Amino acid sequence: MDFEIAPEYQEMRETTRRFVVEVLRPAEKIVEEKQFIDAVMHRELVSEAKRYGVWNAFIPEKWGGAGITDLLPRTLIREELGATSYVLRSYVDNGMFNLDTATEYQRERYLLPALEGEKRSFAGITEPDAGSDNGAMKTTARKEGDEWIINGTKHYISGVDTSDFGVIYAMTDTSKGKHGGIGAFIVEKGMPGFTVGPRQVMMGHRGFNQSVLYFDDCRVPAENMLGDSGGGLRQFLTMIVGARMKVAAEALGAAQYAWDLGVEYAKQREVLGTKLIEKQGIQWMLIDAMIALQGARLLAYEGSWKADQGKDIRVEASMAKLQCTEVAFKVIDTALQVHGGAGYTEDLPLARLLRDMRGARIYEGANELQRYIISKALWGVGQ
Ligand SMILES: Cc1cc2nc3c(=O)[nH]c(=O)nc-3n(C[C@H](O)[C@H](O)[C@H](O)COP(=O)(O)OP(=O)(O)OC[C@H]3O[C@@H](n4cnc5c(N)ncnc54)[C@H](O)[C@@H]3O)c2cc1C
């Protein structure tokens, strides 16, 4: 296994690090306080990301991106992005659409404007009675002439307040169930029958807010269906493997950032006449955290490397997502503890990192669901 990356990717990694420190970090406090990225700030961030050359880093060149499509360099670059807030890192890592399978109409009207930063989007699969078990979704879509009529409720959907459109999953054929009976639809805000409900205030992820969505005989043109009427879950599951690797890499970056802060603080803070770093209790906390982090990192790198060899990494993605987010949560907690009261204030980023990482143990599949996926793959059983 070789975890070296090509010099041009290394360069992108370094530019991304600079972009995070110089552009995104100063914006973190504003986002935390306003809990929103307005249109003006959005335009500024898009324009800065383009100026640095990091905008759409992972989008193929034929669609105007920087073309970093291999997973290992993505993972390494995403580690850099983990050191800022979720909503801000989307200014480099924007969109999980498959433009190749979208139609010309869908690309022109929605997906390419989103890639240009002119439109923003969300993705909605979770429902009040269907979270880990997406197959239990109750939202339906039935065909009437040239339209699909969508009925149902989604919740915990991120970024809707600042978006123009989203991809919504709905049951198109209940007799087929999740395998062959779920479709994916592009829904625009303002379409008749689509209402954005109240914001669901969460523990973290400020500025990337969650909302309830209501579909009441919402009429969606037939050309807004992505792929075929039964392939929605397949599309989702293909996307989710990449999304889990993304969460894993970002968790590593968040934890590394917290650990570095912990070490820095321990080197300058004096308690009972010696620096914290000289105390064995603190050394051991930081060293154990470093070893755990490196172990989790190797899982993510191995999974990424295997994907680049053309291997199926569904199990590796679950292992990496689970381990990286669990370890990251503990590492951030350790760094916060080393800071004492200062760590618990909002003056430092540690409280935010801890809150955000708590969410990462739940979204893109709760970590218990990852264990279920792994046990199903190993033994064919699981519940
Ligand atoms: C910050 C945040 C952002 C989100 N953004 C989006 C979004 O943009 N779009 C979207 O569609 N959804 C989004 N979600 C929803 C998220 O994907 C779901 O919360 C998640 O899939 C879990 O579903 P649930 O909340 O219904 O929990 P449930 O499915 O009710 O599970 C509850 C708990 O049961 C346990 N569990 C689940 N399955 C198993 C099992 N097989 N074995 C043992 N234990 C198990 C886990 O501990 C789990 O946490 C977001 C959630 C959060 C927290």
The ligand as a MOL file (V3000), in Angstrom:
LIG
                    3D

  0  0  0     0  0            999 V3000
M  V30 BEGIN CTAB
M  V30 COUNTS 53 58 0 0 0
M  V30 BEGIN ATOM
M  V30 1 C -26.6360 17.3170 11.9000 0
M  V30 2 C -27.4900 16.3850 11.0760 0
M  V30 3 C -27.6730 16.6600 9.7360 0
M  V30 4 C -28.5000 15.8330 8.9610 0
M  V30 5 N -28.7060 16.1540 7.6500 0
M  V30 6 C -29.5110 15.3680 6.8830 0
M  V30 7 C -29.7640 15.6970 5.5070 0
M  V30 8 O -29.2640 16.6820 4.9780 0
M  V30 9 N -30.5870 14.8800 4.7950 0
M  V30 10 C -31.1560 13.7670 5.3190 0
M  V30 11 O -31.8750 13.0880 4.6120 0
M  V30 12 N -30.9540 13.4360 6.6360 0
M  V30 13 C -30.1370 14.2010 7.4110 0
M  V30 14 N -29.9140 13.8870 8.7440 0
M  V30 15 C -30.6000 12.7470 9.3260 0
M  V30 16 C -29.6550 11.5630 9.6340 0
M  V30 17 O -29.2320 10.9660 8.4470 0
M  V30 18 C -30.4400 10.6100 10.5510 0
M  V30 19 O -30.6180 11.2650 11.8040 0
M  V30 20 C -29.7040 9.2890 10.7660 0
M  V30 21 O -29.6910 8.5220 9.5710 0
M  V30 22 C -30.3500 8.4370 11.8770 0
M  V30 23 O -31.7220 8.3190 11.6910 0
M  V30 24 P -32.7260 8.6480 12.9160 0
M  V30 25 O -32.3610 9.9780 13.4340 0
M  V30 26 O -34.1100 8.4550 12.4370 0
M  V30 27 O -32.3700 7.5850 13.9960 0
M  V30 28 P -32.9850 6.1010 14.1300 0
M  V30 29 O -32.9750 5.4280 12.8020 0
M  V30 30 O -34.2570 6.1850 14.8620 0
M  V30 31 O -31.8980 5.4290 15.0420 0
M  V30 32 C -31.7580 5.8000 16.4220 0
M  V30 33 C -30.5520 5.1260 16.9870 0
M  V30 34 O -30.7350 3.7180 16.9250 0
M  V30 35 C -29.4930 3.0750 16.7640 0
M  V30 36 N -29.5550 2.1460 15.6210 0
M  V30 37 C -29.9580 2.3970 14.3740 0
M  V30 38 N -29.8530 1.2940 13.6120 0
M  V30 39 C -29.3670 0.3270 14.4180 0
M  V30 40 C -29.0300 -1.0500 14.2460 0
M  V30 41 N -29.1770 -1.6600 13.0560 0
M  V30 42 N -28.5530 -1.7430 15.3100 0
M  V30 43 C -28.3970 -1.1390 16.5240 0
M  V30 44 N -28.7030 0.1530 16.7430 0
M  V30 45 C -29.1650 0.8770 15.7180 0
M  V30 46 C -28.4370 4.1630 16.5780 0
M  V30 47 O -27.8020 4.4020 17.8160 0
M  V30 48 C -29.2620 5.3670 16.1960 0
M  V30 49 O -28.6120 6.5840 16.5160 0
M  V30 50 C -29.1170 14.6970 9.5480 0
M  V30 51 C -28.9190 14.4360 10.9160 0
M  V30 52 C -28.1160 15.2560 11.6810 0
M  V30 53 C -27.9190 14.9380 13.1270 0
M  V30 END ATOM
M  V30 BEGIN BOND
M  V30 1 1 1 2
M  V30 2 1 2 3
M  V30 3 2 2 52
M  V30 4 2 3 4
M  V30 5 1 4 5
M  V30 6 1 4 50
M  V30 7 2 5 6
M  V30 8 1 6 7
M  V30 9 1 6 13
M  V30 10 2 7 8
M  V30 11 1 7 9
M  V30 12 1 9 10
M  V30 13 2 10 11
M  V30 14 1 10 12
M  V30 15 2 12 13
M  V30 16 1 13 14
M  V30 17 1 14 15
M  V30 18 1 14 50
M  V30 19 1 15 16
M  V30 20 1 16 17
M  V30 21 1 16 18
M  V30 22 1 18 19
M  V30 23 1 18 20
M  V30 24 1 20 21
M  V30 25 1 20 22
M  V30 26 1 22 23
M  V30 27 1 23 24
M  V30 28 2 24 25
M  V30 29 1 24 26
M  V30 30 1 24 27
M  V30 31 1 27 28
M  V30 32 2 28 29
M  V30 33 1 28 30
M  V30 34 1 28 31
M  V30 35 1 31 32
M  V30 36 1 32 33
M  V30 37 1 33 34
M  V30 38 1 33 48
M  V30 39 1 34 35
M  V30 40 1 35 36
M  V30 41 1 35 46
M  V30 42 1 36 37
M  V30 43 1 36 45
M  V30 44 2 37 38
M  V30 45 1 38 39
M  V30 46 1 39 40
M  V30 47 2 39 45
M  V30 48 1 40 41
M  V30 49 2 40 42
M  V30 50 1 42 43
M  V30 51 2 43 44
M  V30 52 1 44 45
M  V30 53 1 46 47
M  V30 54 1 46 48
M  V30 55 1 48 49
M  V30 56 2 50 51
M  V30 57 1 51 52
M  V30 58 1 52 53
M  V30 END BOND
M  V30 END CTAB
M  END
